[in-house]
Every structure is written in structure tokens, then in C-alpha cells.
Amino acid sequence: MRAACPNMRAAARGSSVYDGYPPMPLFRVTKKLATALHVKLPASPAEPRNPEHEWFADLFYVEGKKCVIWVHRTTLLMFVRPAVVAAELRELPALFRHDFRTLLASMALPDSLLDRFDAHGPASYAATDDRSIVGSMLDGRLCFEHMVAYEEGFGRADIAAINAKLSDTPMSALGGAAAVDVVRGLIERGPMSLH
């Protein structure tokens, strides 16, 4: 029932231009990740939805271990889950929620972003549709790999700290701002307004 959706709490605080769109995260995944998930991506574009609910995701390898990176569409906030096993991939939305909550805590960001970015709803999948965001995702992968190597591998690496650094690094796609600063700006502005 729609009234139980976390988005309704946000809507009660102020009207949103996206109130009528599906209240669920949309994972825009690469072909490699879709294959690993055994997900058939729809041929047609995903229906319009709040862009704050969209996350790009990819599968890549570091030290021979599978890793998943998520990048938020509107803020480029990103984080990586390293050493993912098949059972975790089968529960990708739960894995995403857990690691997103960990990122928020490590960066002293409010849990209300779980509602704002609608991390609670059932996930749907679509293909990536923005080369710029995919490029930022590839940059994030490379940075993650270099930081893990700098810390002498997964055995010594502080993954929470590395993920915090990924989102606290200035990005050309954000005009030199860091993703965490964009997120803090969204928090200050409040819900997306009709005006």
C-alpha cells in the first residue's frame, strides 16, 4: 500500500515533483553485473522516476575478488562492497542498504538519506543510460583499487575509510566539488520542490 512507503513521509514534509513515480530504488547496472545477477534488463527505457532513487552499479575485480560499486545518479556519492560472494549478489538490494547505511555512518550523514534516496523499497533494474556517470564510476573503481593497494591489500585496508574518501574527493563532473558536499547541499535544501 502506497501510504506505507517511506516516500510518503518525505511527501508529508513538502510536495515533490516526483510524488506519482514508483517509490523504489532503480539500479542501473552494467551488462557484466546484470549477467552475474541473472537479471534480464528491459529493452525499453525505465519509466520516469525520481532521479534521487537511481543508482548505477558495476561488478569488477580487485585482487581476484568480485567487488560491486554503486554511484548515485544526482550526487555521484559512491561506495564499494569488496569480496562479494554469490549468495550476497542474490541479495543485492539488502547488501546495498547495509553498505549505504555504513557509508552514511562513516561520513556522519543522517539516516534520513535512506528515505530521501528511497533505499528501503524493492529494487528494479535497468541498463546504464549516462556515459558521464559511467565514467565517474570507472574513476571510482580505479581509485578504490589504488587505495586498497596503497594499504597493502584487503587484509589491511580500512574499507569504510576508503569508501568515505571516494565520496570526499573533488570530481570534475561536479565542477570540482566532492559528492559528500553535494549531498550536504541537498540536505540543506530539503525535499525537491514544485517551485
Order of alpha helices (4+ residues) and beta strands (2+ residues): alpha-beta-alpha-beta-beta-beta-alpha-alpha-alpha-beta-alpha-alpha-alpha
